[in-house]
Amino acid sequence: MPETIQLINAHENNLKNISLEIPKNKITIFTGVSGSGKSSIVFDTIAQESGRQMNETYSGIVRTFLPKYKRPAIDDIKGLSPVIIVNQKPMGGNARSTLGTTTDINSLFRILFSRFATPHLGDYANLFSFNDPQGMCPTCEGLGRIITLNIDAAFDRTKSLNEGPFIYPGYKVDSMQWRTYAESGFFDNDKPLQDYTDAEWHQFLYGEPTKVEITYKKSKLEVTYEGFVNHFIRTQVKTDKEQTKTSAKIMDEFSIAETCPDCGGKRYNNQVLEAKIDGYSIFDLTDMELDQLTMVLADLKVPEGAAGLIDGIKERVDNLIDIGLGYMALTRETSTLSGGESQRVKMIKNLSSSLTDMIYVFDEPSTGLHPKDVHRMNDLLAEIRDIGNTVLVVEHDPDVIKIADYIVDVGPHAGVNGGQVMYTGSYAGLLESDTLTGRSLKLALPFKETPRPAETFIQTQKSSLHNLKDVALSVPEKTLTVLTGVAGSGKSSLIKGVFLPEHPDAIYIDQKPIHTNSRSNPATYMDLMTPLRKLFATANDVDSGLFSYNSKGACTECNGTGKLQLNLSYMDQNDITCPHCHGNRFEPDVLQYTYKDKNIVDVMEMPFDEALDYFEAKPILKKCQQLVDVGLGYLSLGQRLDTLSGGEVQRLKLAKELAGKNGIYVLDEPTTGLHMSDISLILDILNRLVDNGNTVVVIEHNVDVIRQADWMIDMGPAGGNAGGEILYTGTPEGSVSDAKSVTGQYL
């Protein structure tokens, strides 16, 4: 078996015909600035080719249902194994997918309870599943919540029936539906709904179906009266009819999700909830925070035969705790996990896998982790390696880079100025190398010499939301403030749940990825294309639509995609460059029109650095400058957004968002995906915002950013119920000598 993965003349994206040997059964970490080519090596070459070759082991019919992998631009690749990608894409999933189901811990609990719970319900493990009809609550069908009528949205309760209280469509005064209520005999038609007795209100909303006689268009009719909520659920929620646009609009405006009244959100039926082990139901255990659960499991009184199951559950729970997720419960829905949390959960899933000799690829696994928790994640990477796997990691965090068995540094810069292997070897050797990464690792930023004074403060109300312990956020105006603390300590609750609702005008920049596709580029994202098209149209006295490959200027052969799909019998679908426009997307006739001796294709291929000297229009220059300021001057105006790295997308987002109106800016980990050398660039932008009179609040784990802030608010001391307190407020330097501050110990 080969001991290395060998890449020969890789030239995918910006790679410059690199050849590389990567040791197997080791942790190899790929470093370099955002856009240097790390992902092109790991994801677009190694993972892509592994997926393609795996697909080819299946029949043509099966392949039509599998993800499509194209052959990467490389002469040869040897020593490849199957690749498992553990990326930062949120796990998603539906309302039935929880932390417990996705890690298979719930499966072990189901077996445990089916064998040892009292009273004994039978050995069928799925009895204890909220996704099985035998275990689920019959009312909510295992979801823990029901879709019902939003009563506040449906009625104006200040009005009586005669005044027309229905906001819900179809119940105007004198309509047949209105008469069903007004002539039912159950209500005083001149009495406002808000004055109804409890019995009348219950009858109005939840009354049982009853035959009543009404007069409609001078005819006597017998109709069925039904409580309004019951009628809504029957006709809009529990219906087999295909949803129309009208019913979709009604559901959007008048429905609300509420905790199930029968199971109280627990998802299980009463029979399951009454079956217990040592006084705990399956819900009691899975709804505990993991930090508490592991202690309960250690003392749980169970029969001798259950010890193996308890050990298996405890091992997986402890792994989740070790990676900094102890503040979560197994009932947490996977759709609510952040990208960083999702990646860590995927790591735990793979740690319990029986597969070996695999290649595991991780995309910045330190994202969202406090410095306190990074060493735990490093231990997990080592465990995955030690059970016989090759671990490839794209990473910027110095504390993760240190544990590498082998390092590949890609550079020297980003985009067209990158794509070369600058260094391979050990961490010690990287420090001695003269690469940008090697130099940056030795240059930690100091504490800010003269922090801006904290004079006036923006104060929130005290809150106990989620795990907050009756705390208020106090942010000094016109300063750069960092909010720090371990994962789950309450930072997001305090910002998103308290601060932002009280300050709705604040500009909030989160980690959500921007929408990218093959037709979007930096120019479209920055709203540059409209003034650019007008510039060409005015100079040539033609329609501006000619200068858009999404409109009149699109190549008639490929519809502006630059590619044609080749579908031949017995062959997989293949993309070829359009022979009519040669891949530039525009109809050839459009290229005769120029502005300052360049046609639209020349301009779209122009880097933003060069665009600053080419254009004269102020609106265009301003937006080009915004991109240059965040270090993206090397990108071309027309580069496809789906080819950008995570760090490049993050900076592109910052370039657009940070040019808004003055006021309060709140940023959630703006350094995600950025190289150490880019941190000072982001700090310059944030400081410029403050110098212009803005208040800037940053949720951040990066110690360089924390040290360079004016003010620091540290939360903790741990995650979940053990957090929610403000441990320290003051200058970052002051936190070092404060024994309470967890973050201060790492500065």
Secondary structure, DSSP 8 states (H G I E B T S, - for coil): --SEEEEEEE-STT--SEEEEEETTSEEEEE-STTSSHHHHIIIIIIHHHHHHHHTTS-HHHHTTS------SEEEEES---EEEE-SS-----TT-BHHHHTTHHHHHHHHHHHH-BS---S-GGGG-TTSTTTB-TTTTTSSEEEEE-HHHHB-TTS-TTT--B-STT--TTSHHHHHHHTSSSS-TTS-GGG--HHHHHHHHH---EEEEEEETTEEEEEEE--HHHHHIIIIIS--S---HHHHHHHHHHEEEEE-TTTTT--B-HHHHH-BBTTB-HHHHHTSBHHHHHHHHHH----GGGHHHHHHHHHHHHHHIIIIITT-BTTSBGGG--HHHHHHHHHHHHHT----S-EEEEE-TTTT--HHHHHHHHHHHHHHHHTT-EEEEE---HHHHTT-SEEEEEESSSGGG--EEEEEE-HHHHHHS-SHHHHHHT------SS-----SEEE---B-STT--SB--EEETTSEEEEEESTTSSHHIIIIIIIHHH-TTSEEE-S------TT--HHHHTT-HHHHHHHHHHHHTS-GGGG-TTTTTB-TTTTTSSEEEE--TTS--EEEE-TTTTTS-B-GGGGG-EETTEEHHHHHTSBHHHHHHH---HHHHHHHHHHHHTT-TTSBTT--GGGS-HHHHHHHHHHHHTTS-SSEEEEE-TTTT--HHHHHHHHHHHHHHHHTT-EEEEE---HHHHHT-SEEEEEESSSGGG--EEEEEE-HHHHTT-TT-TGGGG-
